[in-house]
Amino acid sequence: MIFYVYIISNKQMGTIYIGYTNDLKKRMYRHKHGVGSKFASRYNLKILVYYEKFKFPMPAIRREKQLKKWNRDWKINLINDFNPNWEDLTYFFD
């Protein structure tokens, strides 16, 4: 099983949400249909802009918590380095 830490947004440089899951395709389906999280639904966060893969859950959970503590500029730089155009990466999981 693979575990993911991911970041979703509503537009380039927009609101972002950081999450953790063991099924990124299913989780993104839920976000895109407004049932992923209240925060993501409220801000229409449906664009997968960043993700990391992990073999075990605990490193993924630690990474999620670490990223959530980062300031916004660090998060934006992380996304820009990984996905400069903030393209929706969801389709890599179809």
N, C-alpha and C positions, 0 to 999 in steps of 0.2 A: 504494500500500500504506500502511496505517496501522499505527503502532507504539504499544504501550500500556505504561504502568507501572501496576501494580495492587497493591492490598492485599487480602489475604484473612484471614479470622478464623474462629474456631469459635463465638464468641458475642460479645455486646456487651461491650466492655472486656476481651476475652479475648486469647489469644495471637494475634499477627499475623505475617504473612509478606509481604514485598515482592518483587515479581517484574517481569519484562519479557518481552514477547512481541509477535509480529506477527500473532497469531491468538488473540484473547482468548476467543472462544467455544470453540475447540478446547482451549486451555489450561485453561479452567475445567472442561470435560468431564473432562480428565485428572485434575485435582485432585479433583473430585467422585467419581471412581472409584478414588482412591488411588494413581494412578500419576504424579502431577504432580511431586512432589519428596518425598524421604524425610522432611524436616522437616514439610512440610504434611501428609503422610500420618500421621506419628507423632502429631501434635496434632489431627488431624481438622479441618483448616482447609479449609472448603468454601464459605464465605460470602464472595462478592465485595462488599466494603464501600466500595471506592474505586478509581477509575481516572483516568488522564489519557491523552489522545491526542496523538500526535506524527506529523508528516509524514515525518520522517527518523529513522533508527535511533540516530545518535550523541547527539542531545539526549535521547532516551528513556533511553539507557544512562547518561548523565551524571545524569539526574534520579533514576533508580533508585539509583545509588551515593550521591547526596546524601541521599535519604530514609533509606537504610540507616544513615547516620551520625547522623541526628537522634536525640535522646533520645525515650523512649517518650511523654512528655507531649505533645511537639510532634506526633508521629504521631497520637496520639489526638485532639488538637484538629483536625488536618487532616481526619480521618475525620468527626468530629462536625460540622464546618462543611459538609462535602460531603453527608453522609448521617446526619443526627442520630439516626435510629432503627436504624442499622446493618442496614438491610434488604438482602436478597440482590439485587444488581443484575445477576446473571447473566442473568436472564430478559429484560433489555433487548436481549440479543444473540441471541435465538431467532428 
